[in-house]
């Protein structure tokens, strides 16, 4: 015989018992008054210590920030990955060719173009035979060089975004190329208009084979040449297509959390502004401006690493909220129950540029 009211009551009773046990565990783990709804709990010191050793970075303490070269490398994408990420996220750019037009022979000529990447990171363009840049390429011969310039879009705009210039030779892709069908499909998905002209005899696919790759991280930050082989072997960051929206949301909706992070984890005094400039699977970049004396500001760049590399947007959000929570906890004077260490003491942090815009 079944009793229809018994089973729901039993489920409610079991749920109440589990909730009571969980609440008791949380209450015994952190001090009364901390924000449990945004919080996170590290169950033991060994877990936190293992995460810190993974990066070999000495995090911020109350007195100093310690920078470790190997540690910085562990919590930052290398320049090859950054360059590949930019070209993977972008779908258009400026193609620079050498003009063959009367009166401006040899002058640089820029054209807006769309592109996709092949499996090795080479840009592939669909071009009309009558376009001026196509004529310049044809007149320049097989050894003629072109440059494709592309940059990320961002809330700040202007020069304060990552960008890449790929310089190399460009050649028409033959109709019997093994990857042509895949490239046609890839281009059609990225650029819907292409279906209307792709089969026209006036249009052909061209591939750029880079000889030099130049990466610029933004305004007043790192710029470096990348070897084509290293660029080809690198992979785009897993957060690349979502990074811009994450950055925008953090700067728009989490100003208080960023302020607490600068004050209690980065130990910045006389703070003027702080904003997130980059997010990837290994951590986030912060640009912090402080007043050092009257009418004199100093802007520094910091890297806050994630304890473990993330594999999704949700993982990244979780790691960022953990950093914000620990900054709040430290500001409120809480300590870890297990070893009396301060919250945030094992967050991997490094100052990567000083007075970057000075």
N, C-alpha and C positions, 0 to 999 in steps of 0.2 A: 504494500500500500504506500502511495506517495502522499507527502504532506506539502502542498504547494507553498505554504508560508514559511516552512522550516528552512529550506535551502537559502532563500534571500536573507533571512535573519542570520544564518550561519556565516554567509559571506560578509555581511556587515560587521559581525563580531570579529571575524578574522582580520578584516581590514582595519578595524579600530585598534586591535592588538598590535598589528604591524606598524601603524602610524605612531602609536604610543612609544614603541621600542625605538623607532627611528628618531622621533623627536627627542627622546631621552639621550640617545647617542650623540646627536648634534649638540644638545645643550651641554653635555659633559665634555665635548671636544673643543668648543670655542667659548669665550667668555660671554656673559649675558650682554646684550645690546648690540652685537655685531649683526650686519645685514645678511641674514641667512638666505633670503630670497635671491641675492646676487652672489652668494658666497660659494666657496669651494673648500673641500677638506682634504688635507694630506694626512693620511693615516699614520705615517711613520717617518722618521728622519731619514731612514735608509733610502726611501723612494726619492725624496727631494735631493739627497746627496748624489744619487745615481744620475739624476737629470743634470745636475750641475757639472759632474765630471764628464758627461758626454760632450759638453761644449768647451770645457777648460777655460772658462771666462770667470774672472773674479767680479762679482756683481757689486753694485753700489753699496757702500756702507754709510754710516752717518758722517764720516770724516772725509772720504775720498772716493774717487772712481778710478779703478785700475784697468788699464788697457793691455790686452794680451793679443799679439799678432795672430797666433794660431787659433785663439778663441774667436777672434773677429771673423776669420775665414770660415769658421764652423757655423756662424749664425748669419752669414751674408751669402747671397748668390754670388758666384764668380762672374766676372765681366762677360765671359762667353755666354753664360745662361741669360744674363741681362740683355745682351744684344739679340739673341735668338727670341727672347720673350717679346721684345719690341716689334720685330718683324712678323712674329706670329700673330700678335694681337691686331696690328694694323692691317688694313686691306687696301690702302691707297697711299700715294706719295707723289713726290715730284721727280720725274725722270729728266736728268740733265744730259743733253747730247751736244755735239759740236756742230754748230750751224754751218750749212753749205749754201745758205741763201746769199744772193748778190748783195754786196755792200756790208755784210756782217759775217763773212766767211771766218770760221775759226772761233767765233764768239760762243760762250755757253748759252744754251737754249733750254729753258725749263718748260716741262709740260706736266699737267696733272694726269696721273694714270692710276688705274686699279690693278691689283695683282693678287695672286695666291702664291703659296710656297709649295714646292715639290717636297718629296720626302727628305731631301738633303738640305732644305732651307734655301734653295735657290728661288728667287722671285720669277714668276711666270706671268707674262702680260699678254693680253689679247689686243692686237693693234691693227688699225686700218692702214692699208698700203698707201693711202693718200695723205695720212697725217704728217705734219711737218717733222715730228721726231722720227717717224719711220723713214722718211726721205733722208734725214740726216744720218741715220744709222746705215742705210744702204749706200750712201755716198762715202761714208767713212771707211767702208771695207770691213773685212772679217776681224782685223786686229784693232779696230776702233774701240775706244773705251767709253762707257757710259757710267753715270752715277745715279742710283736710286736713293733718294732721301725720304725717310719716313719718321714720324714721331707720334708718341702717344697723345691722346686727348686727355685733358684734365681740367679740374675746376679752376685751377690757377691760370691755365693758358700761357701764352707767350713762350718765353724761353725756359720756363721752370718745369719742363717735362723731359722725360728720357727720349732720346732720338738716335737714329742710326743712319749712316751713309755707307752704302755698298757700292764699290767701284769695281767694274770688271768688264768682260766682253759680253756681247749679246748676240744671239743667233736664233734663226727661225727653227722651230721644232718640226722635224720631218713628220709626214703623215704616218709613217710606219714606226714611230717611237713607241717603245713598250709601255710607257706611262701616259701616253696621250689621252686615252679614254678616261683614265683616273683624273687627269688634270682637267679635262673638259667637264667632268661631273663636279669636281671641286670648285671650279670657277663658276659654274652655273649656280651652285648653292650659295656661294659668297656674293655673286653679282647677278641678280635675277634678270637684268636686261640682256645678259649675254646670249640667252636662248634665241633672241630675235636676230642676231647677227653672226652667231658662231659658225653657221654653215655657209655663210656668204664667201664667195671666192675672193672678196676684197679684204677679208680678215684672216689673220694668222696668229698663232701662238708663238711667242718669243721667250727665251730663257736667258736670264743673266747668270753668268758664272763668276762669282766674286773673286777678285784678286786681292782686294783690301777691304777691311771692314772697320769702320770707325764708330765708336760708341761714346755718347755724351749723356751723363746721368741727369743733367738739369742745369739750372743757372748757378754758377759758382761751385759746382761739385765735380766729381771725377770725370775725366775724359781719357779714353785709351784706345789704341789700335788693337784689333783682335785678329789673330791669324785665321785665314779662311778655313783651315782644317779644324781648328778648335771651335769655330762658329758652327761648322757643319755637324760636328759630333755632339754639340750641346743640345739640351732640350728646354723648351719653354716652361716657365714655372706653372705649377698646377693651378695657381690662383690668378693667372694672368688676365683672364677675361672678366674677372669679378673684382679685381683690385681697385679699379677706379671708383666703383660704387661703394666699396667698403671704406675707402679713404674719405670720400665725400660725406658719408654718414657719420664717421667718427668725428670729423672736424665740425660738422653741423650739429650733432646731437649729443656729443660727449665732451663738451668744453670743460665742465667741472671735473670729470674724470681725468682729462689730460692735465689740468692744473694740479690736481693731487699727485699725479704721476711725476710731473716735473719737480714738485716741491719735495716729495717724500722719497722717491726712488732715484731721481737724477740729482737731488740736492741743489737745485737751482734757486738762488735768491734774487730778489728784485726782478721777478719775471714780468716781461712785457707781453709776449705772445708765445704760443706753442701750437704747432699743427703737425699732423701726420703727413708725411710726404711719400711714403711707400709702404706697401704690405706685400709679403710673399710667404712662401711656405715655411721659411726659417725665422721670420720675425717682422718687425716694423721699424721704419725710420721716422725720427722726430726732428723737426727743426725748431730750436728754442732760441728766442731772443730775450736778453736780459739787459738791464741798465747797469753799467759798471761805474759811471759817474754822470754828472749832469751833462745833458746833451750828447752823451756817448753811449751807443748801444753795441752789444756784441751778440753775434748769432753763431750758435754751435749746432753741430749735427750729432745726434745720438742714435745708436742702434740698440733696440731692445729685442733680444732673441726669445723665441719660444723654447720651452724646455725640451720639447720633442717636435720634429718637423710635422707639419699638418698635411693632410691629404684631401681636405675638402674645405669649402667655405665655412661650414658649420664648425669644424675643428678650429679654424682660425678665429672665429668669433668667440669660441669658448676660451682659447688661450688669451685673447686680448682682455676679455672680461675678468680673467684670473689676475692679470696684471693690475687692472683698475681696482679690483677688490683688495689686493694686498697693499696698494698705495693708500687706500682708505683705512685699512686696518692699522697700518703703521702710523698714519696721522692721528688715529684715535688712541694710540699707545698700547695696542694689543701685542702679545708675544705668542709664539708657538708653545703650546703646552708641553710638548715632548722634550724640547731642549732649550727653551727660553730664548730662542733666536727671534729676531725681528721679522715680521712679514716682509717679503720682497728681498730678503738677504741673499737668496740663491737665484734670483732672476738674472739671466745673462745680459749684462749691459756693457756697452763700450761707447766711448766718445770717439767718433770717426772723423770729425773735422772741427777745428777751433777757429772762431772768428771767420766763418766760411764766406761771409759777404762783406767783410771789413776791408 
